[in-house]
Amino acid sequence: MNIEGWDEFSDEEQELLLDLGQLALDLIGIVEPTPFADSTNAIISITRGDWWGSLLSGVGVVPYIGDLAKFGKLPKYTRSFDKAMSIARRNPSFAVPVRALASRILVAIRKLPIERLPISARRVLEDLHRKLSDFLGGGLRISRLDQLTDETLRLVFGSTKHVGLLPRKNIRTIVEFFDKYNVGGRQPTQWAELIKGIDLHAVEPVKVVKIPKGEMFAQYVDLTKDANRQIGQWMVRARGAVSHRNIGLSEAGRERKLFQLKRGAEMLHSKAAAAADHWTKSGPKPHSAVSRSEKSGLLEMKRAEQVAGGGEQFFLPRAWELLAPVTEASAK
């Protein structure tokens, strides 16, 4: 490893740095599945006389099977990081390479498909992520998107620390999407309001999907707000079985409207959080809202209901340019 002052470190310190380097390579091999990282790691293990590590890294060249094998080395790597962190706090020279490697490991962990990992591996990675974040503190160089992600995390969770890897990954996906399409003027305060409608802990992660031209969508529009400003926010497929209750909306104060996509577009796909409406029983009063009567078509006060959420929903930026209103009859 090309580390300045390598010969000045003790045997124990060199071994710890090699452990951290191999951990970084293992994680990179999962995030970017090319044989380079795994093969390099196997060579390092052989050089160190670690035949078991070499075997696991060799298996890592085989997709999927290798990724599972790598998680067997996590407890050892975690112990090595604990020791390295302890020495680094006493030895500024040793702290330099430790911080550099810790930064790479942290970035790699945040890119992992955490929702597909075994529970045991997820717990170890959550613990390692917390330790890395605490150790690096404000010393980690971050991009503009990283800063926006951290600001959004603070607005949604109150802190950037002790946030699970899956919710953090979901927030990052949302931030990248909202930033790309200038949602809410790229203001995290606006994003945080929209994020209230997303279940960030759902098993299925938030993702960006491409929807073809002609697809039909329904939206439950808030009657107390300008309809044009809501179009595209938390829609459902018109021909699906997802009701307002499944996307965290009370029927009170809502009216179903149908739209057809005029051309293909990217949408944010997520699972709905429960009780998104401010007038639901779990939220602040009032617990009723102005609604349109199905019989008379007139506006009336209707009592809100507790809703479950959990349904499939879509968010389309600048939807007024991409959606055409349609009637219920044309959607059948």
C-alpha positions in Angstrom: 0.0 0.0 0.0 1.3 3.4 -0.9 1.1 5.1 2.5 3.6 7.9 3.4 5.7 6.9 6.5 4.7 3.2 6.2 8.1 2.0 7.6 7.7 4.1 10.6 4.5 2.4 11.8 4.7 -0.6 14.1 3.9 -4.1 12.9 0.5 -3.9 14.6 -0.3 -0.5 13.0 0.7 -1.9 9.5 -1.6 -4.9 10.1 -4.5 -2.7 11.0 -4.0 -0.5 8.0 -4.0 -3.5 5.8 -7.2 -4.7 7.4 -8.9 -1.4 6.7 -7.5 -1.4 3.1 -9.0 -4.9 2.5 -12.3 -3.9 4.0 -12.4 -0.9 1.6 -11.6 -3.3 -1.3 -14.3 -5.8 -0.2 -17.0 -3.1 -0.1 -15.9 -1.6 -3.4 -16.1 -5.1 -4.9 -19.8 -5.2 -3.8 -20.7 -1.7 -4.9 -18.7 -1.9 -8.2 -18.8 -5.7 -9.1 -15.6 -6.0 -11.2 -12.9 -8.7 -10.5 -10.2 -6.0 -9.8 -11.0 -5.3 -6.2 -11.5 -8.9 -5.2 -8.4 -10.1 -7.0 -6.3 -7.4 -5.5 -7.7 -8.3 -2.1 -6.8 -12.0 -2.6 -3.2 -11.1 -3.5 -2.9 -8.9 -0.3 -4.2 -11.8 1.8 -1.7 -14.3 0.3 1.1 -11.8 0.8 0.1 -11.5 4.5 -0.1 -15.3 4.9 -3.9 -15.1 5.3 -5.0 -18.1 3.3 -8.6 -18.0 4.7 -8.9 -14.3 3.7 -7.5 -15.2 0.3 -10.1 -17.9 -0.2 -12.9 -15.6 0.7 -11.6 -12.9 -1.6 -11.2 -15.4 -4.4 -14.8 -16.5 -3.9 -15.7 -12.8 -4.1 -14.8 -12.9 -7.8 -18.0 -15.0 -8.3 -21.0 -12.6 -8.2 -23.6 -12.9 -5.4 -21.9 -15.9 -3.7 -18.8 -13.8 -3.1 -20.8 -10.9 -1.7 -22.3 -13.2 0.9 -18.8 -14.6 1.8 -17.4 -11.1 2.3 -19.8 -10.4 5.2 -18.2 -13.2 7.1 -15.1 -11.0 7.5 -17.0 -8.0 8.9 -16.7 -8.8 12.6 -12.9 -9.0 12.2 -12.7 -5.8 10.3 -14.9 -4.0 12.9 -12.5 -5.1 15.7 -9.5 -3.9 13.6 -11.2 -0.5 13.1 -11.8 -0.2 16.8 -8.1 -0.8 17.5 -7.0 1.6 14.7 -9.4 4.3 15.9 -8.0 4.0 19.5 -4.4 4.3 18.3 -5.2 7.1 15.8 -6.5 9.3 18.6 -3.1 9.0 20.3 -0.9 9.1 17.2 -1.5 12.0 14.7 0.7 10.4 12.1 -1.2 7.1 12.2 -4.5 9.0 12.1 -3.8 10.4 8.6 -4.0 7.1 6.7 -6.7 5.8 9.0 -8.9 8.8 8.3 -8.3 8.4 4.5 -9.3 4.7 4.6 -12.2 5.4 6.9 -13.6 8.0 4.4 -13.5 5.4 1.6 -15.1 2.8 3.7 -17.9 5.2 4.8 -18.7 6.2 1.2 -18.7 2.5 0.1 -21.1 1.5 2.9 -23.5 4.3 1.9 -23.6 2.9 -1.6 -24.4 -0.7 -0.6 -27.8 -2.3 -1.5 -28.5 -2.4 2.2 -32.1 -3.6 1.7 -30.9 -6.8 0.2 -28.4 -7.7 2.8 -28.8 -10.3 5.6 -30.1 -8.9 8.9 -26.8 -9.9 10.7 -24.7 -8.1 8.1 -26.9 -5.1 8.1 -26.5 -4.7 11.9 -22.8 -4.9 11.8 -22.7 -2.4 9.0 -25.0 0.0 10.9 -22.7 -0.2 13.9 -19.6 0.3 11.7 -21.3 3.2 9.9 -22.0 4.9 13.2 -18.4 4.5 14.4 -17.0 5.8 11.1 -19.2 8.8 11.2 -18.3 9.6 14.8 -14.6 9.1 14.1 -14.5 11.3 11.0 -16.8 14.0 12.5 -16.6 17.1 10.3 -13.4 16.0 8.7 -15.0 14.2 5.8 -14.9 16.1 2.6 -18.4 16.1 1.1 -20.0 17.1 -2.1 -22.9 19.6 -2.6 -25.3 16.6 -2.8 -23.8 15.2 0.4 -24.5 18.5 2.1 -28.0 18.6 0.8 -28.5 15.1 2.0 -27.2 15.9 5.5 -29.4 19.0 5.7 -32.5 17.0 4.6 -31.6 14.3 7.2 -31.5 16.9 9.9 -34.9 18.3 8.9 -36.5 14.9 8.7 -34.9 13.1 11.6 -33.4 15.9 13.6 -29.9 14.7 13.2 -27.5 13.1 10.7 -26.3 10.6 13.3 -27.8 7.2 14.2 -29.9 7.2 11.1 -30.3 3.7 9.6 -28.5 2.9 6.4 -31.8 2.2 4.5 -33.5 5.6 5.5 -30.2 7.4 4.7 -30.0 5.7 1.3 -33.7 6.6 0.6 -33.1 10.2 1.5 -30.1 10.3 -0.8 -32.2 8.9 -3.7 -34.9 11.5 -3.1 -32.4 14.4 -2.8 -30.7 13.4 -6.1 -34.1 13.2 -7.8 -35.4 16.5 -6.4 -32.2 18.3 -7.1 -32.1 17.0 -10.7 -35.6 18.3 -11.4 -35.4 21.5 -9.3 -38.3 20.4 -7.0 -39.3 23.0 -4.5 -36.6 25.4 -5.8 -34.0 22.9 -4.5 -34.8 23.9 -0.9 -34.5 21.0 1.6 -37.2 22.7 3.8 -39.6 22.1 0.9 -38.3 18.6 0.3 -38.8 17.7 4.0 -42.5 18.5 3.7 -42.9 16.2 0.7 -40.9 13.5 2.4 -43.5 13.2 5.1 -45.6 11.3 2.7 -42.9 8.6 2.2 -42.3 5.5 4.3 -38.5 5.7 4.6 -38.3 2.4 6.5 -40.2 0.3 4.0 -38.5 -2.9 2.9 -38.7 -1.8 -0.8 -36.4 1.1 -1.2 -37.2 4.5 -2.9 -36.2 4.4 -6.5 -36.4 6.3 -9.8 -38.4 4.6 -12.5 -39.1 5.3 -16.2 -42.8 5.4 -17.1 -43.8 5.1 -20.8 -46.1 7.4 -22.7 -49.8 6.7 -22.3 -49.8 5.4 -18.7 -52.8 6.5 -16.7 -52.5 7.9 -13.1 -55.0 9.0 -10.4 -54.4 11.7 -7.9 -56.4 12.6 -4.8 -56.3 16.4 -4.9 -56.6 18.5 -1.8 -59.6 20.7 -2.2 -58.2 23.4 0.2 -55.2 24.1 -2.1 -54.6 25.2 -5.7 -55.1 22.1 -7.8 -52.4 23.1 -10.3 -49.8 23.2 -7.6 -50.5 19.7 -6.5 -50.5 17.8 -9.9 -47.9 15.1 -9.9 -47.6 14.7 -6.1 -48.2 11.2 -4.9 -50.1 9.6 -7.7 -51.2 6.0 -8.1 -51.8 3.9 -11.2 -55.4 4.6 -12.4 -56.1 0.9 -13.1 -54.5 -0.4 -9.9 -56.2 -1.3 -6.6 -54.4 1.5 -4.6 -56.9 3.8 -2.8 -56.4 7.0 -1.0 -56.1 5.0 2.2 -53.1 3.1 0.8 -51.2 6.3 0.1 -51.7 7.8 3.6 -54.6 10.2 2.7 -57.9 10.7 4.3 -60.9 10.7 1.9 -62.1 13.9 3.7 -61.0 17.0 1.7 -59.8 15.0 -1.3 -61.1 14.6 -4.8 -59.9 11.9 -7.3 -58.7 13.2 -10.6 -57.3 11.2 -13.6 -54.4 12.0 -15.9 -52.6 10.4 -18.8 -48.9 10.7 -19.4 -48.2 12.7 -22.7 -44.7 11.4 -23.1 -42.3 9.1 -21.2 -40.8 10.5 -18.0 -38.9 9.6 -14.8 -40.9 9.4 -11.6 -39.9 8.8 -8.0 -41.4 5.5 -6.8 -42.0 4.9 -3.1 -44.2 3.4 -0.4 -46.6 5.8 1.3 -46.3 6.8 4.9 -49.4 6.6 7.1 -51.6 9.6 7.7 -50.1 12.2 5.5 -53.0 14.6 5.8 -52.9 17.2 8.5 -56.5 16.6 9.5 -56.2 12.8 10.2 -56.9 11.6 13.7 -53.2 11.2 14.5 -52.4 14.8 13.5 -53.5 18.2 14.8 -57.1 19.4 14.7 -59.4 19.8 12.8 -60.3 16.2 12.3 -62.7 17.0 9.5 -62.3 18.7 6.1 -64.3 20.2 3.3 -65.2 17.4 0.9 -67.3 17.0 -2.3 -70.4 15.0 -1.9 -70.5 11.9 -4.2 -74.3 12.3 -4.5 -74.9 16.0 -4.9 -71.5 17.1 -6.1 -71.7 20.0 -3.5 -69.0 20.7 -0.9 -69.7 19.6 2.6 -67.8 18.9 5.9 -66.6 15.3 6.3 -65.0 13.6 9.2 -61.4 12.4 8.6 -60.4 8.8 9.0 -57.2 7.1 10.2 -55.4 5.6 7.2 -52.7 3.0 6.9 -50.5 4.0 4.0 -48.1 1.4 2.6 -49.3 1.7 -1.0 -47.3 2.2 -4.2 -47.1 5.9 -5.1 -45.4 8.1 -7.7 -44.0 11.6 -7.8 -43.7 13.4 -11.1 -41.9 16.8 -11.3 -43.3 19.5 -13.5 -46.3 17.3 -14.0 -48.5 20.1 -15.5 -46.3 19.8 -18.6 -46.5 16.0 -18.9 -50.0 15.1 -17.8 -53.3 15.5 -19.7 -56.6 15.4 -17.7 -58.9 12.5 -18.6 -62.3 11.3 -17.6 -63.2 8.2 -15.5 -64.9 6.7 -18.6 -61.7 6.9 -20.7 -59.6 5.2 -17.9 -61.8 2.0 -18.0 
